[in-house]
Structures are given as C-alpha cells and as structure tokens.
C-alpha cells in the first residue's frame, strides 16, 4: 500500500483539488476531532483508487475464460490455456489490476503453461471498497486452491509490489505457489503507513492512534509486521527482482528479503523504476527462465 501524499500518488507534484480537499479535511479533524482523524486516515490507507494499468504495458491476449473461485464470488479471475497444464499465477499490486502483468501471458502460453490472473479485492473488476495485505494474501490463497484444482498444480507465481508481499504472506500460511518470482516486493508495510502519517501531519500520538485503528480494521499489527521474518522459514525457490531507482518501494526491501530467504536469487536492474520493470524485456526474460526452471535460484550472499 504505497502512499507518499494524501491522494496516494507518488508522481504528482502539483496538488489536485482532491488532494487539497483531503488536506483541508485532515487539518480540521486534527484540530477539532483528532480521534476521528486517526480512523479516517486508517480507512484512507485501506481504500484504493481503481486505476487502469499504464498504456505502455503489453495488452492481455484474447481467449481467457472466467474461473470460479469457491467461496469468493467477489473475485474476478481469468484463465488462459489448457486446463490440464501447469498453472502460473499472476498477482498485481496496490491500485493496479491483472492487466498490469499482461506481458507475461503470451510468453507463458508459448511454453505450454496455463495462466491464471485475477483482480484483488477492491481492484479492477473484483468487488469491495477496501483492501489490505492480509486480504490480498487470503484472495491469493483462494485463487491458488481453485487454480490447482483444475487438474494440474500451481507451477509458479509471478507477483508485483503489494502482490509480492501478499505472496510471501500466503506462503507463510502454507499456500502452495510453486516457484515464486517477486517483482519490487515491500518487506515492511509500515514504511508506507508512516509516509501517509507524515503527509497528513500526524504527530507521535496521532500515529499511535492511527496504528491502533489500523490493527482494529485489519487484525494485523502493521507496526510489527515484517515479511523478512516469514521469508527466513520459506523453502520455495524464489527470484526477487528490483530496480535500483524504485522510488515507491526502495530496492533495500527486495535486498532484505533475498538476504534471509534460503536459496533466493536477487536480480537488480537500473533505471526501470517501480512499474516499467514489468515490461522490460530483460526482466521479463529473467522471470520466464526462472519459471521454466532454466535458471535455478541461487543463494544471495
């Protein structure tokens, strides 16, 4: 959940009217109803804007069929390829949707694999208004179980940003996701929560209240949630890709996960940022080779 300004944008330098209204709202709340400001900030943190992927990304191929997920009618899920072929799951990040990883679909199909992609809760065509890392992980687990029940197990999972963090969280509760390629994974969600608090002008007392509210809404203590602790106990083959100039999720996050994940491989790239790495030919090829087993994971010193 990446936020550096109240409107959750990391690239807009000139404040929009929406930003100004949000800023005014929180200035008034902090002055007259600080407890309400804490709750409003927690809800803001959990409310994504539904955005279409960047036009520069590869289009999603035709021929997809909708996949029903038992117990999760709110999830919009698509499947390409032979239902009996090994499945590769695509997991998007915050304020994105399944089309963000569309560039992987055709190459994976060319390898004779099945591809399953879905929109996370409150994203794309899935239902809901709010989402969180635990909800991302639960949705991924449900999709993985449904995809693996189609006749072939899940061979691999390709995930980006918060979707990559959700992949780690899902592995931590025993979800079978095969080989995992994590692109720009955050290791500690608190970083972005702190950024939101700073943007809203919260002092130390209001931050503590914000985190209490957030824990009440999600059931997770975001302040102490560290995915590196989960990664230490994982044995799934892992490839972690990160751009050195990523301003949304700094490369230190991917490095921290790779350093403690047994057998994980770390691949760093220059000048690809947080999103363009998804369409870079070199990064895509690295992921495809890893998924196919052509490039075994290596331990990072």
C-alpha positions as CSV (number, residue, x, y, z in Angstrom):
1,X,0.0,0.0,0.0
2,X,2.2,2.7,-1.3
3,X,1.5,6.3,-0.2
4,X,3.6,9.4,0.0
5,X,0.8,12.0,-0.3
6,X,-2.8,12.1,0.9
7,X,-4.1,11.1,-2.6
8,X,-1.8,8.1,-2.6
9,X,0.1,9.4,-5.7
10,X,3.9,9.3,-5.8
11,X,4.3,11.2,-9.1
12,X,2.1,14.3,-9.0
13,X,3.9,17.4,-7.9
14,X,1.1,19.9,-8.2
15,X,-1.7,19.3,-5.8
16,X,-5.0,18.5,-7.3
17,X,-8.3,19.7,-5.9
18,X,-8.9,16.2,-4.4
19,X,-5.5,16.5,-2.6
20,X,-6.3,19.9,-1.3
21,X,-9.7,18.8,0.0
22,X,-8.2,15.8,1.8
23,X,-5.6,18.0,3.3
24,X,-8.2,20.5,4.5
25,X,-10.3,17.7,5.9
26,X,-7.5,16.3,8.0
27,X,-6.3,19.7,9.2
28,X,-9.8,20.3,10.5
29,X,-10.1,16.9,12.0
30,X,-6.7,17.2,13.7
31,X,-7.8,20.4,15.3
32,X,-11.3,19.6,16.4
33,X,-11.7,15.8,16.3
34,X,-8.2,14.1,16.4
35,X,-9.6,10.6,17.2
36,X,-11.7,10.8,14.1
37,X,-8.6,11.8,12.1
38,X,-6.9,8.6,13.2
39,X,-9.8,6.5,12.0
40,X,-10.2,8.5,8.8
41,X,-6.5,8.0,8.0
42,X,-6.7,4.3,8.6
43,X,-9.7,4.0,6.2
44,X,-7.9,6.1,3.7
45,X,-4.9,3.8,3.9
46,X,-7.1,0.8,3.1
47,X,-9.1,2.4,0.3
48,X,-7.5,2.0,-3.2
49,X,-8.4,4.0,-6.2
50,X,-9.4,1.8,-9.2
51,X,-6.8,2.6,-11.9
52,X,-6.1,1.1,-15.3
53,X,-2.6,-0.1,-15.9
54,X,-0.2,2.2,-17.9
55,X,-0.8,2.2,-21.6
56,X,2.8,1.2,-22.2
57,X,2.2,-2.2,-20.8
58,X,1.6,-5.2,-23.1
59,X,-2.1,-6.0,-23.8
60,X,-3.7,-9.1,-22.3
61,X,-4.3,-11.7,-25.0
62,X,-7.8,-12.8,-26.0
63,X,-9.2,-16.2,-25.2
64,X,-9.5,-16.0,-21.5
65,X,-12.2,-17.8,-19.6
66,X,-13.6,-16.8,-16.3
67,X,-12.6,-19.1,-13.4
68,X,-15.0,-19.5,-10.5
69,X,-13.4,-19.5,-7.0
70,X,-15.4,-21.4,-4.4
71,X,-16.5,-19.1,-1.6
72,X,-15.2,-16.0,-3.3
73,X,-17.8,-14.7,-5.8
74,X,-16.4,-11.2,-5.3
75,X,-13.1,-12.1,-7.1
76,X,-12.8,-11.6,-10.9
77,X,-10.5,-14.4,-12.2
78,X,-9.3,-15.3,-15.7
79,X,-7.6,-18.4,-17.1
80,X,-5.7,-18.9,-20.4
81,X,-4.6,-22.1,-21.9
82,X,-5.2,-25.8,-21.3
83,X,-6.9,-26.5,-18.0
84,X,-4.8,-29.6,-17.6
85,X,-1.5,-27.7,-18.0
86,X,0.6,-26.5,-15.0
87,X,-0.7,-23.1,-13.8
88,X,1.3,-19.9,-13.4
89,X,-0.5,-17.3,-11.2
90,X,-0.1,-13.5,-11.9
91,X,-0.6,-11.2,-8.8
92,X,-0.8,-7.5,-9.2
93,X,-0.1,-4.8,-6.7
94,X,-1.9,-1.9,-5.0
95,X,-4.1,0.3,-7.1
96,X,-3.5,-1.9,-10.1
97,X,-5.2,-4.9,-11.8
98,X,-4.4,-8.2,-13.6
99,X,-3.6,-6.4,-16.9
100,X,-0.5,-4.9,-15.3
101,X,1.2,-8.3,-15.8
102,X,-0.3,-8.9,-19.2
103,X,3.1,-9.0,-20.8
104,X,3.8,-12.4,-19.2
105,X,0.6,-14.1,-20.5
106,X,1.6,-14.8,-24.2
107,X,5.2,-16.0,-23.4
108,X,3.9,-18.3,-20.7
109,X,1.3,-19.8,-23.0
110,X,4.0,-20.3,-25.6
111,X,5.8,-22.5,-23.1
112,X,2.7,-24.7,-22.9
113,X,1.6,-23.4,-19.5
114,X,-1.8,-22.2,-18.2
115,X,-2.0,-18.7,-16.9
116,X,-4.4,-17.6,-14.1
117,X,-4.7,-13.9,-13.3
118,X,-7.2,-12.1,-11.0
119,X,-8.1,-8.7,-9.7
120,X,-7.5,-8.3,-6.0
121,X,-10.4,-7.2,-3.7
122,X,-11.5,-3.6,-4.3
123,X,-9.4,-3.6,-7.5
124,X,-10.3,-3.9,-11.2
125,X,-13.5,-5.9,-11.7
126,X,-13.5,-7.5,-8.2
127,X,-15.9,-6.4,-5.6
128,X,-15.2,-4.5,-2.4
129,X,-14.2,-1.0,-1.4
130,X,-11.3,-1.6,0.9
131,X,-8.3,-3.9,0.9
132,X,-5.2,-4.8,2.9
133,X,-2.2,-7.0,2.8
134,X,-4.0,-9.8,4.7
135,X,-6.9,-9.6,2.3
136,X,-4.6,-9.8,-0.6
137,X,-3.0,-12.9,0.8
138,X,-6.4,-14.5,1.5
139,X,-7.6,-13.8,-2.0
140,X,-4.4,-15.3,-3.5
141,X,-4.7,-18.4,-1.4
142,X,-8.3,-18.9,-2.6
143,X,-7.3,-18.4,-6.2
144,X,-4.3,-20.8,-5.8
145,X,-6.5,-23.5,-4.4
146,X,-9.0,-23.1,-7.3
147,X,-6.3,-23.0,-9.9
148,X,-4.6,-26.0,-8.5
149,X,-7.9,-27.9,-8.5
150,X,-8.3,-27.6,-12.3
151,X,-6.2,-30.7,-13.0
152,X,-2.6,-29.5,-12.5
153,X,-0.8,-28.0,-9.6
154,X,0.4,-24.4,-9.4
155,X,3.9,-24.4,-11.0
156,X,4.8,-20.8,-10.3
157,X,3.6,-17.4,-9.1
158,X,4.7,-14.0,-10.6
159,X,3.8,-11.1,-8.3
160,X,4.4,-7.4,-8.2
161,X,4.6,-4.9,-5.4
162,X,2.0,-5.5,-2.7
163,X,1.0,-8.6,-4.6
164,X,4.5,-9.8,-4.0
165,X,4.2,-9.1,-0.3
166,X,0.9,-11.0,-0.3
167,X,2.7,-13.9,-1.9
168,X,5.2,-14.1,0.9
169,X,2.3,-13.8,3.5
170,X,0.4,-16.6,1.7
171,X,3.4,-18.8,1.7
172,X,3.8,-18.2,5.4
173,X,0.3,-19.8,6.0
174,X,1.2,-22.8,3.9
175,X,-0.2,-21.9,0.5
176,X,1.3,-23.8,-2.4
177,X,2.5,-21.4,-5.0
178,X,5.4,-23.2,-6.7
179,X,8.4,-21.2,-7.8
180,X,7.9,-17.5,-6.9
181,X,9.1,-14.5,-8.8
182,X,8.7,-11.4,-6.8
183,X,9.0,-8.0,-8.5
184,X,9.6,-4.9,-6.3
185,X,8.4,-6.6,-3.1
186,X,8.0,-4.5,0.0
187,X,9.3,-6.1,3.1
188,X,7.7,-3.9,5.7
189,X,4.2,-2.3,5.1
190,X,4.9,0.1,8.0
191,X,7.1,2.2,5.7
192,X,4.2,3.3,3.6
193,X,1.9,3.8,6.6
194,X,4.5,6.1,8.1
195,X,4.6,8.0,4.8
196,X,0.9,8.6,4.9
197,X,1.1,9.8,8.5
198,X,3.8,12.2,7.6
199,X,1.8,13.6,4.6
200,X,-1.2,14.2,6.9
201,X,0.9,15.9,9.5
202,X,0.3,13.4,12.3
203,X,2.4,13.7,15.4
204,X,3.6,10.8,17.5
205,X,0.4,10.5,19.5
206,X,-1.8,10.5,16.4
207,X,0.5,8.0,14.7
208,X,0.0,5.6,17.6
209,X,-3.7,6.1,17.4
210,X,-3.6,5.5,13.6
211,X,-1.9,2.2,14.1
212,X,-4.3,1.1,16.7
213,X,-7.2,1.9,14.3
214,X,-5.4,0.1,11.5
215,X,-4.9,-3.0,13.6
216,X,-8.6,-3.0,14.6
217,X,-9.7,-2.8,10.9
218,X,-7.2,-5.4,9.6
219,X,-6.5,-7.7,12.5
220,X,-2.7,-7.1,11.9
221,X,-0.3,-5.0,13.9
222,X,1.3,-3.2,10.9
223,X,4.0,-1.6,13.1
224,X,5.5,-5.0,13.9
225,X,4.7,-6.8,10.6
226,X,8.0,-7.8,8.9
227,X,7.9,-10.1,5.9
228,X,11.6,-11.0,6.4
229,X,10.7,-13.0,9.4
230,X,8.4,-15.1,7.3
231,X,11.0,-15.4,4.5
232,X,13.5,-16.9,6.9
233,X,11.4,-20.0,7.1
234,X,10.4,-20.4,3.5
235,X,11.8,-23.1,1.2
236,X,10.1,-22.2,-2.1
237,X,12.5,-21.4,-5.0
238,X,12.5,-17.6,-5.2
239,X,13.7,-14.9,-7.7
240,X,13.5,-11.4,-6.4
241,X,13.7,-8.5,-9.0
242,X,14.1,-4.9,-8.1
243,X,15.1,-1.6,-9.8
244,X,17.7,0.3,-8.0
245,X,15.9,3.6,-8.7
246,X,12.5,2.3,-7.4
247,X,11.0,5.3,-5.5
248,X,7.8,3.6,-4.5
249,X,9.4,0.5,-2.9
250,X,13.1,1.1,-2.5
251,X,15.4,-1.7,-3.6
252,X,16.6,-2.2,0.0
253,X,13.2,-4.0,0.6
254,X,14.0,-6.7,-2.1
255,X,17.5,-7.0,-0.9
256,X,16.3,-7.6,2.7
257,X,14.0,-10.4,1.6
258,X,16.7,-12.0,-0.6
259,X,19.3,-11.9,2.2
260,X,17.3,-14.1,4.5
261,X,15.3,-16.3,2.1
262,X,17.2,-19.7,1.8
263,X,18.3,-20.2,-1.8
264,X,16.8,-17.0,-3.1
265,X,18.2,-15.2,-6.1
266,X,18.3,-11.4,-6.3
267,X,18.3,-9.5,-9.7
268,X,18.8,-5.8,-9.6
269,X,18.1,-3.5,-12.6
270,X,19.0,0.1,-13.5
271,X,16.5,2.8,-14.4
272,X,13.4,0.7,-14.6
273,X,11.5,2.2,-11.6
274,X,8.6,0.6,-9.9
275,X,6.4,-0.2,-12.9
276,X,8.5,-0.2,-16.1
277,X,10.3,-3.3,-14.8
278,X,7.1,-5.2,-15.6
279,X,7.6,-4.6,-19.4
280,X,11.4,-4.6,-19.6
281,X,12.5,-7.4,-22.0
282,X,15.4,-8.3,-19.8
283,X,13.4,-8.5,-16.6
284,X,10.6,-10.5,-18.4
285,X,13.1,-13.0,-19.8
286,X,14.7,-13.4,-16.4
287,X,11.3,-14.3,-14.9
288,X,10.4,-16.7,-17.7
289,X,13.7,-18.5,-17.5
290,X,13.2,-18.9,-13.7
291,X,9.6,-20.1,-14.1
292,X,10.6,-22.7,-16.6
293,X,13.5,-23.9,-14.4
294,X,16.1,-22.9,-17.0
295,X,17.7,-20.6,-14.4
296,X,17.9,-22.2,-10.9
297,X,17.7,-19.9,-7.9
298,X,21.0,-19.2,-6.2
299,X,21.7,-18.2,-2.6
300,X,22.5,-14.5,-2.2
301,X,25.5,-13.8,-0.1
